[in-house]
Amino acid sequence: MVSLFLVKIFHWVYQWRNPKTNGKLPPGSMGFPFIGETFEFFKPHDALQFSTFIKDRVLRHGPVFRTSLFGDKAIISMDMELNLEMAKANSVPGVTKSVIRLFGENNLFLQSKESHKHVRNLTFQLLGPQGLKSRMIEDVDLLARTYMEEGARNGYLDVKETSSKILIGCLAKKVMGEMEPEAAKELALCWRYFQSGWFRFFLNLPGTGVYKMMKARKRMMKLLRKTVLTKRASGEELGEFFNIIFGEMEGEGETMSVENAVEYIYTFFLVANETTPRILAATVKFISDHPKVKQELQREHEEIVRGKAEKEGGLTWEDYKSMHFTQMVINESLRIISTAPTVLRVLEHDFQVGDYTIPAGWTFMGYPHIHFNSEKYEDPYAFNPWRWEGKDLGAIVSKTFIPFGAGRRLCVGAEFAKMQMAVFIHHLFRYRWSMKSGTTIIRSFMLMFPGGCDVQISEDTEVDK
Ligand code: HEM
């Protein structure tokens, strides 16, 4: 009996380590059953370098190898051509089971090609250049100014947290219109439970990050749903986003159910909050570490302030577009901090790569290794915004630059993120500021700041005072 059990176990382990395919799999190892190589993959590392997990395997197996992460079979690729091909050929997002649970099984971003196309078009109306210009920049500007002033009064501000507050504040207003103070408070509270690390574990067990996130999700969805239904019943104005989503602006019929609309909006809150604040905090750290960059930014932003007829005049879209050096800094920061995969897909069909076959159903994770190719970027590990001089700063994707992914799942919030970062930097440079010494950036898939990411600013150091 025992020996039969052992044979079964060995067989199971053998099958796990040698998955069946229609061809030859790329080299690699699958680790332990179920857990795979997840823990090694997540070991924290210097954020400006690829992890030892990746480096070791590239040395051992070459730029394309197999592994198992988060309970799924996966292919990791450092090959840019393959990454772009996969991004174009596949439209199913490569997200973990915990992420699917969090985003909602019926989330339109995860549904059929048609619904995905529809939400992308819709998002473009909300967050594309026209939407940002006409309805976003003003709010981001006002919130950034307000929080910066608050920080100056306190003597410091946490960059990640402040960026998060700006994002949530701005999205909440666009989504809900004027919100009951109680509801706004409750919405802010939900974020406390949205901790990093939630995507790692695929089991929703009490005490885990996933469990807390799922609870927060439920609360937030309930709140959004209630606000929408109450406002609609009383004929009160919803925010501009819901007006557009429900097609009321153009006097069209309803295009999306309340349920789907709430889930769609929730996706923004979640994704936006997990990305921009971290990248922005890293960018501020890079600026702080490079005095010449800081000096050039100071010059650019002082010039914008000087050019204003009124000192307190808000930023315009033209001001934003005139921030050339700031945009060079943002691009450089996005390039150098991209030490994580940016093209994530589940393969829809078997895919042939040279002698190897990548099976349908496997997760594909494409790393932007090209960002560190010395033929494309001289001295690639150096933070040098001037390398972007004369380049198209508006492009969010190219053959050598994929911080926002590529193809059919290219980030829909890229323009919004870049604008928010630029506006934040502008307001930061209204003060003489310094980053708290000892700030470090590590990566455990996501960017982390173990010592925090505070900057010291004060009212006395306001430029032009
Ligand atoms: C600097 C900040 C950001 C970075 C680096 C970033 C990066 C990415 C990446 C790498 C992808 C996957 C693309 C792929 O697999 O090809 C993605 C997708 C996505 N991002 Fe962003 N993102 C950022 C900010 C935002 C913001 C602010 C929002 C929303 C307001 C947003 C919404 C989304 C959505 C909805 C998707 C899924 C798109 C789809 O499946 O069609 N992102 N992002």
Residues whose N, C-alpha, C, O or C-beta is under 5 A from the ligand:
A	BS01	HEM	F109 F268 V271 A272 T275 T276 I279 T342 V343 L344 P403 F404 G405 A406 R408 R409 L410 C411 V412 G413 A414 F416 A417
